[in-house]
Amino acid sequence: MAKLSAFADEVTEDFRGQVEFLAQEKVGCIEPRFINKKNIMDLNQGELKEARQMIQDHGLQVSAIGSPIGKVKLDEPFEPHLDRFKHAVDLSQFFETPFIRMFSYYAPEGKNIDDYRDQVMERMAAKVDVVKNVDVTMVHENEAHIYGHSAENCADLIKTIGSPKLALAYDPANFVWGEKITNNVEICWPVMKPYVVHIHIKDWKLGSADIGSVPGQGDGQIRELLAELAAMNYDGCMTMEPHLKTGGQFGGSTGPELFSKAIAAVRELAAGVGLPCD
């Protein structure tokens, strides 16, 4: 059975409001990213303990650490960023989650990221070495402008690194927005499917600048993706990230009313293709 999760900072900035909303909607998981306006990577120990207690008190599990790891340019120093990744690993243990969401770097200003493949692979290998003895997996999200902007490059990351510590998170809307692909399930999904362990549910209309669509109403082929998940008996998380008011490089906004509408749409679509989800 697939499990629903959410970047609930799109509902409200207040973290208590986030967990209360998910409990009310009977969504059993959360993917913490911004907590009371601060990125999860920047919370102090007291704030982390308070957040963890709220999650536990509302019967939620953490689907992944919604980290921004890998969203830096390749000409920035690597060691501080590697230290930041080590902190994300500590957070994964603190919140008892199997995954850290991450990315594969931007090129230096004015350059093409595809020309920096070797440097990207070196950095990925260094992170894999950090988690080789830790019970956590990095899940790389496809996104515009990073090395993993295309399905082929995402698969290249996995095949080149060759470690079970690196897998893929699949975001259909990012292919619409970044790659202008409206048939991602036919074009991108078959390339990435063998390596996907985590799903983001976000829909998008081709040509929309910064606002997503209710799942199933855009060009992201959400229904077709859910049918694929049903066929493979997918039992991982599907993390809601609707962007129905605004969307950007590091997050977005949806609000409670529209977020409820998005959740209902996903549940209806999932039921229609025979994908059990809770």
Buried (B, 14 or more C-beta within 10 A) or exposed (E): EBBBBBBBBBBBBBBBBBBBBBBEBEBBBBBBBBBBEEBBBEBEEEBBEBBBEBBBEBEBBBBBBBBBBBBBEBEEEBEEBBEBBBBBBBBBEBBEBBBBBBBBBBBEEEEEBEEBBEBBBEBBBBBBEBBEEBEBBBBBBBBBBBBBBBBEBBBBBBEBBEBEBBBBBBBBBBBBBBBEBBEBBEBBBEBBBEBBBBBBBBBBBEEBEEBBBBBBBBBBBBBBBBBBBBEEEBEBBBBBBBBBBEBEEEBBBBBBEBBBBBBEBBBEBBEEBEBEBE
